Amino acid sequence: MKNNPNIKIKSKFNFFPLTKENWKEFEKLFGDRGACGGCWCMSWLLTKKDFDLNKGNGNKSKMKRLVESKTEPGILAFFDNEPVGWCAIAPREKYIRLEKSRVLKRIDDQPVWSIPCFYIKKEFRRKRLTTELLKAAIQYCENKGVKIIEGYPAEPYTKNVPAAFAWTGFPSSFVRAGFKEVIRRSSV
């Protein structure tokens, strides 16, 4: 595989939007469990009730239908032609749960794209792949004329945060990719 001509960043990884053509690589990366607990990166796209009802194959089918409708719901990272990472990206209004969140509510009425989720293959974690995916997502958005991109990283509470709690990314990755903190709200 060659780098997508629309996503050019200097990296040892190659980046491609998720499409029908690379769906099998997405399946390979997410494995039988759908990345984390049958998610298939549908958590933000559905109501909690719908997400829970569809865990596993239902969420996989929903993501596949989304991709088959020519929506590109995120960026895949490859190393030596193997899928090793994922970054979800779309207009904020596509993420139902994000739009209903009290803690992550909009800060203004500007059009914005959101990066709510990552999945990194185990052996590629802690190698700054999240930062590289963020840079690829920025390039992807710039190519689409997007002016504002936001993310929702979680502050690590310990040096060895379990992978299941790292799915929104960490602030350090966003800072390295050029993001600036705009607001921090308490979840209490």
BELPEDA-V552431 format. One record per pair of residues at least 4 apart in sequence whose ideal C-beta (glycine too) atoms are under 6 Angstrom apart, sorted by the first residue. I is the first residue (numbers start at 1). J is the second residue. If there is no record, write none. Layout:
BEGIN
I&J / I&J
END
This chain:
BEGIN
1&14 / 1&78 / 1&81 / 3&14 / 4&16 / 6&143 / 7&15 / 7&136 / 7&139 / 7&140 / 9&135 / 9&136 / 9&139 / 11&132 / 13&77 / 13&79 / 13&132 / 14&78 / 15&75 / 15&77 / 15&136 / 16&22 / 16&76 / 17&72 / 17&75 / 18&26 / 18&67 / 18&72 / 18&73 / 18&74 / 18&76 / 20&67 / 20&68 / 23&67 / 25&83 / 28&83 / 29&83 / 30&34 / 30&35 / 34&38 / 34&39 / 34&40 / 34&60 / 35&39 / 35&119 / 36&164 / 38&55 / 38&56 / 38&59 / 39&43 / 40&59 / 40&60 / 40&63 / 41&88 / 41&117 / 42&46 / 42&51 / 42&59 / 42&62 / 42&63 / 43&51 / 44&95 / 44&97 / 44&98 / 44&116 / 46&50 / 46&51 / 47&96 / 54&58 / 54&59 / 66&71 / 66&73 / 73&90 / 74&86 / 74&87 / 74&88 / 74&89 / 75&87 / 75&136 / 75&137 / 76&83 / 76&86 / 77&84 / 77&85 / 77&133 / 78&83 / 79&84 / 84&121 / 84&124 / 85&120 / 85&129 / 85&133 / 86&119 / 87&118 / 87&133 / 87&137 / 88&116 / 88&117 / 89&115 / 89&137 / 90&94 / 91&113 / 92&112 / 92&114 / 95&114 / 95&116 / 98&104 / 98&116 / 103&185 / 103&187 / 104&152 / 107&183 / 110&148 / 112&148 / 112&150 / 113&141 / 113&146 / 113&149 / 114&150 / 115&137 / 115&151 / 116&152 / 117&167 / 118&130 / 118&169 / 120&124 / 120&125 / 120&129 / 124&129 / 130&169 / 130&173 / 131&173 / 131&176 / 131&177 / 134&177 / 135&177 / 141&146 / 141&149 / 151&174 / 152&168 / 153&168 / 153&169 / 153&170 / 153&171 / 153&174 / 154&168 / 156&161 / 156&170 / 161&165 / 161&166 / 169&173 / 174&179
END
